[in-house]
Amino acid sequence: MRVLLVEDEPLLAMLLEESLVDLGHEPVGAVATVSQAMALLDSETVDCALLDFSLGGNDNSVAVAQRLRQAGVPFCYLSGHSSLDTGSGAPDAPMMTKPVSIVHLEAALDQMESKTGANLRIPADCPAGQGSSA
């Protein structure tokens, strides 16, 4: 699947990108802000998204989640907290607590993939599915 990753912590974003590739998915950019995510959604097609709920300062990913919900794109929140701010207006969606294990990440991706109705993984023998050597 083509996965939008919204994460403001660079090291965590890098680790999540690597995990997505290892699990046979294609990260569609790792962005750190709402405006970057919206711009990417304007220019790219995504199958699902992983959204860090809190994005530095007082910003959060609610606007991105609302856009994804309107477009019918499944998503999952990532948070360092055990629950989300109930007064934020965030659409309901599964949430994973950071740090995210690869087992939980795979389960969340499988759940989102089932909502798309297609097997959208990159085959391991495909050059694009082998990750980068950098």
Secondary structure, DSSP 8 states (H G I E B T S, - for coil): -EEEEE-S-HHHHHHHHHHHHHTT-EEEEEE-SHHHHHHHHHH---SEEEEESB-STT-BSHHHHHHHHHHT--EEEEESSSS--TTS------EEESS--HHHHHHHHHHHHHHHTS-----TTSGGGG----
